[in-house]
Amino acid sequence: MLHRRNLFLVLLTTTVLATAAGCQQPAPPEAACTFHQVHFGEGSILMDADDVQTINTVTRLASAPGARVILVGKTDTVGSRAANMRLSKRRADNVNKALIDNGVPPDRISWFYTGEAAPVVATGNDEAEAANRVVRIAVGVDCPRPS
């Protein structure tokens, strides 16, 4: 049975030897790419308390060295394509502003909007779908743009 001190020495020795041998150490959890979502009501750009918590989480993760934030605004198919494009832009811009106001440097954020194109859940025209009224967020190092 290993005592705590001996277990610590075994783990430390293993880490030092692996590093010396050129093995890659796993990235800290903060650097890993994680995905989040901010949801909206029909025709709305307002965030609720759960969304504020998401903004706080993304802000914390964005503070890791080299971390970037990628936002993609979306809508459901209710309304015209042009109106939905404008709405998805306003949603993405609102989340962008919330992150900046919360302390994320603007140069760490990229944001896009797709309107009703590329929905999270495929629906017919003029169909309300809460899952599509969203800003999808990727945060971390080398994250792909969320779909």
Rosetta constraint file for C-alpha pairs under 8 A:
AtomPair CA 2 CA 6 HARMONIC 5.93 0.50
AtomPair CA 2 CA 7 HARMONIC 5.83 0.50
AtomPair CA 3 CA 7 HARMONIC 6.06 0.50
AtomPair CA 4 CA 8 HARMONIC 6.09 0.50
AtomPair CA 5 CA 9 HARMONIC 6.31 0.50
AtomPair CA 6 CA 10 HARMONIC 6.17 0.50
AtomPair CA 7 CA 11 HARMONIC 6.20 0.50
AtomPair CA 8 CA 12 HARMONIC 6.02 0.50
AtomPair CA 9 CA 13 HARMONIC 5.90 0.50
AtomPair CA 10 CA 14 HARMONIC 6.07 0.50
AtomPair CA 11 CA 15 HARMONIC 6.18 0.50
AtomPair CA 12 CA 16 HARMONIC 6.17 0.50
AtomPair CA 13 CA 17 HARMONIC 6.01 0.50
AtomPair CA 14 CA 18 HARMONIC 5.99 0.50
AtomPair CA 15 CA 19 HARMONIC 6.11 0.50
AtomPair CA 16 CA 20 HARMONIC 6.10 0.50
AtomPair CA 17 CA 21 HARMONIC 6.06 0.50
AtomPair CA 18 CA 22 HARMONIC 6.45 0.50
AtomPair CA 18 CA 23 HARMONIC 5.23 0.50
AtomPair CA 18 CA 24 HARMONIC 7.75 0.50
AtomPair CA 18 CA 25 HARMONIC 7.98 0.50
AtomPair CA 19 CA 23 HARMONIC 5.41 0.50
AtomPair CA 19 CA 24 HARMONIC 6.89 0.50
AtomPair CA 19 CA 25 HARMONIC 7.13 0.50
AtomPair CA 27 CA 31 HARMONIC 6.16 0.50
AtomPair CA 27 CA 32 HARMONIC 6.71 0.50
AtomPair CA 28 CA 32 HARMONIC 6.91 0.50
AtomPair CA 30 CA 61 HARMONIC 5.62 0.50
AtomPair CA 30 CA 64 HARMONIC 6.01 0.50
AtomPair CA 30 CA 140 HARMONIC 6.98 0.50
AtomPair CA 31 CA 61 HARMONIC 7.56 0.50
AtomPair CA 31 CA 64 HARMONIC 6.18 0.50
AtomPair CA 31 CA 65 HARMONIC 7.47 0.50
AtomPair CA 31 CA 66 HARMONIC 7.71 0.50
AtomPair CA 31 CA 67 HARMONIC 6.43 0.50
AtomPair CA 31 CA 140 HARMONIC 5.03 0.50
AtomPair CA 31 CA 141 HARMONIC 5.52 0.50
AtomPair CA 32 CA 140 HARMONIC 5.38 0.50
AtomPair CA 32 CA 141 HARMONIC 6.31 0.50
AtomPair CA 33 CA 138 HARMONIC 6.57 0.50
AtomPair CA 33 CA 139 HARMONIC 5.50 0.50
AtomPair CA 33 CA 140 HARMONIC 4.27 0.50
AtomPair CA 33 CA 141 HARMONIC 6.07 0.50
AtomPair CA 33 CA 142 HARMONIC 7.24 0.50
AtomPair CA 33 CA 143 HARMONIC 5.46 0.50
AtomPair CA 34 CA 138 HARMONIC 5.71 0.50
AtomPair CA 34 CA 139 HARMONIC 5.50 0.50
AtomPair CA 34 CA 140 HARMONIC 6.45 0.50
AtomPair CA 35 CA 136 HARMONIC 7.33 0.50
AtomPair CA 35 CA 137 HARMONIC 5.52 0.50
AtomPair CA 35 CA 138 HARMONIC 4.56 0.50
AtomPair CA 35 CA 139 HARMONIC 6.51 0.50
AtomPair CA 35 CA 146 HARMONIC 7.73 0.50
AtomPair CA 36 CA 54 HARMONIC 7.13 0.50
AtomPair CA 36 CA 58 HARMONIC 7.89 0.50
AtomPair CA 36 CA 136 HARMONIC 6.03 0.50
AtomPair CA 36 CA 137 HARMONIC 4.95 0.50
AtomPair CA 36 CA 138 HARMONIC 6.45 0.50
AtomPair CA 37 CA 51 HARMONIC 7.95 0.50
AtomPair CA 37 CA 54 HARMONIC 7.45 0.50
AtomPair CA 37 CA 134 HARMONIC 6.45 0.50
AtomPair CA 37 CA 135 HARMONIC 5.68 0.50
AtomPair CA 37 CA 136 HARMONIC 4.60 0.50
AtomPair CA 37 CA 137 HARMONIC 5.76 0.50
AtomPair CA 38 CA 47 HARMONIC 7.37 0.50
AtomPair CA 38 CA 51 HARMONIC 5.37 0.50
AtomPair CA 38 CA 54 HARMONIC 7.05 0.50
AtomPair CA 38 CA 95 HARMONIC 7.97 0.50
AtomPair CA 38 CA 134 HARMONIC 5.54 0.50
AtomPair CA 38 CA 135 HARMONIC 5.21 0.50
AtomPair CA 38 CA 136 HARMONIC 6.63 0.50
AtomPair CA 38 CA 137 HARMONIC 7.94 0.50
AtomPair CA 39 CA 47 HARMONIC 7.24 0.50
AtomPair CA 39 CA 51 HARMONIC 7.08 0.50
AtomPair CA 39 CA 130 HARMONIC 7.68 0.50
AtomPair CA 39 CA 131 HARMONIC 7.57 0.50
AtomPair CA 39 CA 133 HARMONIC 5.95 0.50
AtomPair CA 39 CA 134 HARMONIC 4.48 0.50
AtomPair CA 39 CA 135 HARMONIC 6.63 0.50
AtomPair CA 40 CA 44 HARMONIC 5.88 0.50
AtomPair CA 40 CA 45 HARMONIC 6.21 0.50
AtomPair CA 40 CA 46 HARMONIC 6.51 0.50
AtomPair CA 40 CA 47 HARMONIC 6.51 0.50
AtomPair CA 40 CA 130 HARMONIC 7.59 0.50
AtomPair CA 40 CA 133 HARMONIC 5.42 0.50
AtomPair CA 40 CA 134 HARMONIC 5.92 0.50
AtomPair CA 41 CA 45 HARMONIC 7.58 0.50
AtomPair CA 41 CA 46 HARMONIC 7.68 0.50
AtomPair CA 41 CA 130 HARMONIC 7.30 0.50
AtomPair CA 41 CA 133 HARMONIC 6.93 0.50
AtomPair CA 42 CA 128 HARMONIC 7.71 0.50
AtomPair CA 42 CA 130 HARMONIC 7.74 0.50
AtomPair CA 42 CA 133 HARMONIC 7.21 0.50
AtomPair CA 43 CA 87 HARMONIC 7.22 0.50
AtomPair CA 44 CA 87 HARMONIC 7.93 0.50
AtomPair CA 45 CA 87 HARMONIC 7.59 0.50
AtomPair CA 45 CA 90 HARMONIC 6.69 0.50
AtomPair CA 45 CA 91 HARMONIC 5.13 0.50
AtomPair CA 45 CA 94 HARMONIC 6.93 0.50
AtomPair CA 47 CA 51 HARMONIC 5.57 0.50
AtomPair CA 47 CA 52 HARMONIC 6.86 0.50
AtomPair CA 48 CA 52 HARMONIC 6.41 0.50
AtomPair CA 49 CA 53 HARMONIC 6.42 0.50
AtomPair CA 50 CA 54 HARMONIC 6.42 0.50
AtomPair CA 51 CA 55 HARMONIC 6.23 0.50
AtomPair CA 52 CA 56 HARMONIC 6.26 0.50
AtomPair CA 53 CA 57 HARMONIC 6.23 0.50
AtomPair CA 54 CA 58 HARMONIC 6.12 0.50
AtomPair CA 55 CA 59 HARMONIC 6.03 0.50
AtomPair CA 55 CA 95 HARMONIC 7.82 0.50
AtomPair CA 55 CA 98 HARMONIC 7.14 0.50
AtomPair CA 55 CA 99 HARMONIC 6.26 0.50
AtomPair CA 55 CA 102 HARMONIC 7.80 0.50
AtomPair CA 56 CA 60 HARMONIC 6.29 0.50
AtomPair CA 56 CA 102 HARMONIC 7.37 0.50
AtomPair CA 57 CA 61 HARMONIC 6.30 0.50
AtomPair CA 58 CA 62 HARMONIC 5.91 0.50
AtomPair CA 58 CA 69 HARMONIC 7.97 0.50
AtomPair CA 58 CA 99 HARMONIC 7.86 0.50
AtomPair CA 58 CA 139 HARMONIC 6.69 0.50
AtomPair CA 59 CA 63 HARMONIC 6.53 0.50
AtomPair CA 59 CA 99 HARMONIC 6.40 0.50
AtomPair CA 59 CA 102 HARMONIC 6.76 0.50
AtomPair CA 59 CA 103 HARMONIC 6.93 0.50
AtomPair CA 59 CA 104 HARMONIC 5.90 0.50
AtomPair CA 60 CA 64 HARMONIC 7.67 0.50
AtomPair CA 61 CA 67 HARMONIC 7.43 0.50
AtomPair CA 61 CA 139 HARMONIC 6.78 0.50
AtomPair CA 61 CA 140 HARMONIC 6.83 0.50
AtomPair CA 62 CA 67 HARMONIC 5.24 0.50
AtomPair CA 62 CA 68 HARMONIC 6.12 0.50
AtomPair CA 62 CA 69 HARMONIC 6.66 0.50
AtomPair CA 62 CA 104 HARMONIC 6.71 0.50
AtomPair CA 62 CA 108 HARMONIC 7.80 0.50
AtomPair CA 62 CA 139 HARMONIC 6.34 0.50
AtomPair CA 62 CA 140 HARMONIC 6.54 0.50
AtomPair CA 63 CA 67 HARMONIC 6.72 0.50
AtomPair CA 63 CA 104 HARMONIC 7.27 0.50
AtomPair CA 64 CA 140 HARMONIC 7.63 0.50
AtomPair CA 66 CA 140 HARMONIC 7.57 0.50
AtomPair CA 66 CA 141 HARMONIC 5.89 0.50
AtomPair CA 67 CA 108 HARMONIC 7.21 0.50
AtomPair CA 67 CA 139 HARMONIC 6.64 0.50
AtomPair CA 67 CA 140 HARMONIC 4.43 0.50
AtomPair CA 67 CA 141 HARMONIC 4.65 0.50
AtomPair CA 67 CA 142 HARMONIC 7.79 0.50
AtomPair CA 68 CA 108 HARMONIC 4.84 0.50
AtomPair CA 68 CA 109 HARMONIC 6.01 0.50
AtomPair CA 68 CA 110 HARMONIC 7.90 0.50
AtomPair CA 68 CA 139 HARMONIC 5.63 0.50
AtomPair CA 68 CA 140 HARMONIC 5.47 0.50
AtomPair CA 68 CA 141 HARMONIC 6.11 0.50
AtomPair CA 68 CA 142 HARMONIC 7.63 0.50
AtomPair CA 68 CA 143 HARMONIC 7.65 0.50
AtomPair CA 69 CA 108 HARMONIC 6.03 0.50
AtomPair CA 69 CA 109 HARMONIC 4.69 0.50
AtomPair CA 69 CA 110 HARMONIC 6.27 0.50
AtomPair CA 69 CA 137 HARMONIC 6.89 0.50
AtomPair CA 69 CA 138 HARMONIC 5.72 0.50
AtomPair CA 69 CA 139 HARMONIC 4.45 0.50
AtomPair CA 69 CA 140 HARMONIC 6.77 0.50
AtomPair CA 70 CA 109 HARMONIC 5.86 0.50
AtomPair CA 70 CA 110 HARMONIC 4.86 0.50
AtomPair CA 70 CA 111 HARMONIC 5.66 0.50
AtomPair CA 70 CA 112 HARMONIC 7.93 0.50
AtomPair CA 70 CA 137 HARMONIC 5.63 0.50
AtomPair CA 70 CA 138 HARMONIC 5.15 0.50
AtomPair CA 70 CA 139 HARMONIC 6.44 0.50
AtomPair CA 70 CA 143 HARMONIC 7.86 0.50
AtomPair CA 70 CA 145 HARMONIC 6.19 0.50
AtomPair CA 70 CA 146 HARMONIC 7.40 0.50
AtomPair CA 71 CA 92 HARMONIC 6.40 0.50
AtomPair CA 71 CA 95 HARMONIC 7.97 0.50
AtomPair CA 71 CA 96 HARMONIC 7.59 0.50
AtomPair CA 71 CA 109 HARMONIC 7.57 0.50
AtomPair CA 71 CA 110 HARMONIC 6.26 0.50
AtomPair CA 71 CA 111 HARMONIC 4.47 0.50
AtomPair CA 71 CA 112 HARMONIC 6.02 0.50
AtomPair CA 71 CA 113 HARMONIC 7.96 0.50
AtomPair CA 71 CA 135 HARMONIC 6.37 0.50
AtomPair CA 71 CA 136 HARMONIC 5.73 0.50
AtomPair CA 71 CA 137 HARMONIC 4.71 0.50
AtomPair CA 71 CA 138 HARMONIC 6.72 0.50
AtomPair CA 71 CA 145 HARMONIC 7.74 0.50
AtomPair CA 71 CA 146 HARMONIC 7.49 0.50
AtomPair CA 72 CA 92 HARMONIC 6.26 0.50
AtomPair CA 72 CA 111 HARMONIC 5.89 0.50
AtomPair CA 72 CA 112 HARMONIC 4.74 0.50
AtomPair CA 72 CA 113 HARMONIC 5.07 0.50
AtomPair CA 72 CA 114 HARMONIC 7.12 0.50
AtomPair CA 72 CA 135 HARMONIC 5.32 0.50
AtomPair CA 72 CA 136 HARMONIC 5.19 0.50
AtomPair CA 72 CA 137 HARMONIC 6.61 0.50
AtomPair CA 72 CA 145 HARMONIC 7.82 0.50
AtomPair CA 72 CA 146 HARMONIC 6.77 0.50
AtomPair CA 72 CA 147 HARMONIC 7.59 0.50
AtomPair CA 73 CA 88 HARMONIC 4.65 0.50
AtomPair CA 73 CA 89 HARMONIC 6.13 0.50
AtomPair CA 73 CA 90 HARMONIC 7.99 0.50
AtomPair CA 73 CA 91 HARMONIC 5.81 0.50
AtomPair CA 73 CA 92 HARMONIC 4.66 0.50
AtomPair CA 73 CA 111 HARMONIC 7.89 0.50
AtomPair CA 73 CA 112 HARMONIC 6.29 0.50
AtomPair CA 73 CA 113 HARMONIC 4.31 0.50
AtomPair CA 73 CA 114 HARMONIC 6.20 0.50
AtomPair CA 73 CA 115 HARMONIC 7.07 0.50
AtomPair CA 73 CA 134 HARMONIC 6.12 0.50
AtomPair CA 73 CA 135 HARMONIC 4.25 0.50
AtomPair CA 73 CA 136 HARMONIC 6.53 0.50
AtomPair CA 74 CA 87 HARMONIC 8.00 0.50
AtomPair CA 74 CA 88 HARMONIC 4.84 0.50
AtomPair CA 74 CA 91 HARMONIC 7.78 0.50
AtomPair CA 74 CA 113 HARMONIC 6.12 0.50
AtomPair CA 74 CA 114 HARMONIC 5.54 0.50
AtomPair CA 74 CA 115 HARMONIC 5.01 0.50
AtomPair CA 74 CA 116 HARMONIC 6.12 0.50
AtomPair CA 74 CA 117 HARMONIC 7.76 0.50
AtomPair CA 74 CA 119 HARMONIC 7.10 0.50
AtomPair CA 74 CA 132 HARMONIC 6.08 0.50
AtomPair CA 74 CA 133 HARMONIC 5.74 0.50
AtomPair CA 74 CA 134 HARMONIC 5.36 0.50
AtomPair CA 74 CA 135 HARMONIC 5.97 0.50
AtomPair CA 74 CA 136 HARMONIC 7.93 0.50
AtomPair CA 75 CA 84 HARMONIC 6.03 0.50
AtomPair CA 75 CA 85 HARMONIC 7.82 0.50
AtomPair CA 75 CA 87 HARMONIC 7.17 0.50
AtomPair CA 75 CA 88 HARMONIC 5.78 0.50
AtomPair CA 75 CA 114 HARMONIC 7.83 0.50
AtomPair CA 75 CA 115 HARMONIC 5.28 0.50
AtomPair CA 75 CA 116 HARMONIC 4.96 0.50
AtomPair CA 75 CA 119 HARMONIC 7.49 0.50
AtomPair CA 75 CA 132 HARMONIC 5.18 0.50
AtomPair CA 75 CA 133 HARMONIC 4.41 0.50
AtomPair CA 75 CA 134 HARMONIC 6.56 0.50
AtomPair CA 76 CA 84 HARMONIC 7.66 0.50
AtomPair CA 76 CA 115 HARMONIC 7.76 0.50
AtomPair CA 76 CA 116 HARMONIC 5.44 0.50
AtomPair CA 76 CA 119 HARMONIC 7.16 0.50
AtomPair CA 76 CA 126 HARMONIC 7.90 0.50
AtomPair CA 76 CA 127 HARMONIC 6.92 0.50
AtomPair CA 76 CA 128 HARMONIC 5.87 0.50
AtomPair CA 76 CA 129 HARMONIC 5.64 0.50
AtomPair CA 76 CA 130 HARMONIC 7.30 0.50
AtomPair CA 76 CA 131 HARMONIC 7.98 0.50
AtomPair CA 76 CA 132 HARMONIC 4.90 0.50
AtomPair CA 76 CA 133 HARMONIC 5.67 0.50
AtomPair CA 77 CA 81 HARMONIC 7.60 0.50
AtomPair CA 77 CA 84 HARMONIC 7.47 0.50
AtomPair CA 77 CA 116 HARMONIC 5.54 0.50
AtomPair CA 77 CA 123 HARMONIC 7.56 0.50
AtomPair CA 77 CA 124 HARMONIC 7.32 0.50
AtomPair CA 77 CA 125 HARMONIC 5.42 0.50
AtomPair CA 77 CA 126 HARMONIC 4.87 0.50
AtomPair CA 77 CA 127 HARMONIC 5.53 0.50
AtomPair CA 77 CA 128 HARMONIC 6.55 0.50
AtomPair CA 77 CA 129 HARMONIC 7.87 0.50
AtomPair CA 78 CA 84 HARMONIC 7.85 0.50
AtomPair CA 78 CA 125 HARMONIC 6.93 0.50
AtomPair CA 78 CA 126 HARMONIC 4.04 0.50
AtomPair CA 78 CA 127 HARMONIC 5.56 0.50
AtomPair CA 78 CA 128 HARMONIC 5.81 0.50
AtomPair CA 79 CA 83 HARMONIC 6.48 0.50
AtomPair CA 79 CA 84 HARMONIC 6.57 0.50
AtomPair CA 79 CA 126 HARMONIC 6.35 0.50
AtomPair CA 80 CA 84 HARMONIC 6.14 0.50
AtomPair CA 81 CA 85 HARMONIC 6.10 0.50
AtomPair CA 81 CA 115 HARMONIC 6.91 0.50
AtomPair CA 81 CA 116 HARMONIC 6.71 0.50
AtomPair CA 82 CA 86 HARMONIC 6.39 0.50
AtomPair CA 82 CA 115 HARMONIC 7.90 0.50
AtomPair CA 83 CA 87 HARMONIC 6.13 0.50
AtomPair CA 84 CA 88 HARMONIC 6.01 0.50
AtomPair CA 84 CA 115 HARMONIC 4.79 0.50
AtomPair CA 84 CA 116 HARMONIC 6.12 0.50
AtomPair CA 85 CA 89 HARMONIC 6.25 0.50
AtomPair CA 85 CA 113 HARMONIC 7.13 0.50
AtomPair CA 85 CA 114 HARMONIC 6.31 0.50
AtomPair CA 85 CA 115 HARMONIC 3.86 0.50
AtomPair CA 85 CA 116 HARMONIC 6.98 0.50
AtomPair CA 86 CA 90 HARMONIC 6.24 0.50
AtomPair CA 86 CA 115 HARMONIC 7.16 0.50
AtomPair CA 87 CA 91 HARMONIC 6.19 0.50
AtomPair CA 87 CA 115 HARMONIC 7.00 0.50
AtomPair CA 88 CA 92 HARMONIC 6.21 0.50
AtomPair CA 88 CA 113 HARMONIC 5.46 0.50
AtomPair CA 88 CA 114 HARMONIC 6.52 0.50
AtomPair CA 88 CA 115 HARMONIC 5.03 0.50
AtomPair CA 88 CA 135 HARMONIC 7.93 0.50
AtomPair CA 89 CA 93 HARMONIC 6.01 0.50
AtomPair CA 89 CA 112 HARMONIC 7.27 0.50
AtomPair CA 89 CA 113 HARMONIC 5.23 0.50
AtomPair CA 89 CA 114 HARMONIC 7.80 0.50
AtomPair CA 89 CA 115 HARMONIC 7.51 0.50
AtomPair CA 90 CA 94 HARMONIC 5.95 0.50
AtomPair CA 91 CA 95 HARMONIC 6.33 0.50
AtomPair CA 91 CA 134 HARMONIC 7.77 0.50
AtomPair CA 91 CA 135 HARMONIC 6.68 0.50
AtomPair CA 92 CA 96 HARMONIC 6.07 0.50
AtomPair CA 92 CA 111 HARMONIC 6.49 0.50
AtomPair CA 92 CA 112 HARMONIC 6.84 0.50
AtomPair CA 92 CA 113 HARMONIC 6.53 0.50
AtomPair CA 92 CA 135 HARMONIC 6.04 0.50
AtomPair CA 93 CA 97 HARMONIC 6.08 0.50
AtomPair CA 93 CA 111 HARMONIC 7.58 0.50
AtomPair CA 94 CA 98 HARMONIC 6.18 0.50
AtomPair CA 95 CA 99 HARMONIC 6.21 0.50
AtomPair CA 95 CA 135 HARMONIC 7.56 0.50
AtomPair CA 96 CA 100 HARMONIC 6.29 0.50
AtomPair CA 96 CA 109 HARMONIC 7.32 0.50
AtomPair CA 96 CA 111 HARMONIC 7.28 0.50
AtomPair CA 97 CA 101 HARMONIC 5.98 0.50
AtomPair CA 98 CA 102 HARMONIC 6.05 0.50
AtomPair CA 99 CA 103 HARMONIC 6.41 0.50
AtomPair CA 99 CA 104 HARMONIC 5.48 0.50
AtomPair CA 100 CA 104 HARMONIC 4.75 0.50
AtomPair CA 100 CA 105 HARMONIC 6.05 0.50
AtomPair CA 100 CA 106 HARMONIC 6.05 0.50
AtomPair CA 104 CA 108 HARMONIC 7.09 0.50
AtomPair CA 104 CA 109 HARMONIC 7.86 0.50
AtomPair CA 105 CA 109 HARMONIC 7.37 0.50
AtomPair CA 114 CA 118 HARMONIC 6.93 0.50
AtomPair CA 116 CA 132 HARMONIC 7.85 0.50
AtomPair CA 118 CA 147 HARMONIC 7.25 0.50
AtomPair CA 119 CA 132 HARMONIC 5.75 0.50
AtomPair CA 120 CA 131 HARMONIC 6.40 0.50
AtomPair CA 120 CA 132 HARMONIC 5.39 0.50
AtomPair CA 120 CA 147 HARMONIC 7.69 0.50
AtomPair CA 121 CA 129 HARMONIC 7.55 0.50
AtomPair CA 121 CA 131 HARMONIC 6.59 0.50
AtomPair CA 121 CA 132 HARMONIC 6.36 0.50
AtomPair CA 123 CA 127 HARMONIC 6.34 0.50
AtomPair CA 123 CA 129 HARMONIC 7.59 0.50
AtomPair CA 129 CA 133 HARMONIC 7.03 0.50
AtomPair CA 130 CA 134 HARMONIC 7.85 0.50
AtomPair CA 136 CA 146 HARMONIC 6.32 0.50
AtomPair CA 136 CA 147 HARMONIC 7.70 0.50
AtomPair CA 137 CA 146 HARMONIC 6.58 0.50
AtomPair CA 138 CA 143 HARMONIC 6.29 0.50
AtomPair CA 138 CA 144 HARMONIC 7.33 0.50
AtomPair CA 138 CA 145 HARMONIC 6.82 0.50
AtomPair CA 138 CA 146 HARMONIC 6.13 0.50
AtomPair CA 139 CA 143 HARMONIC 6.59 0.50
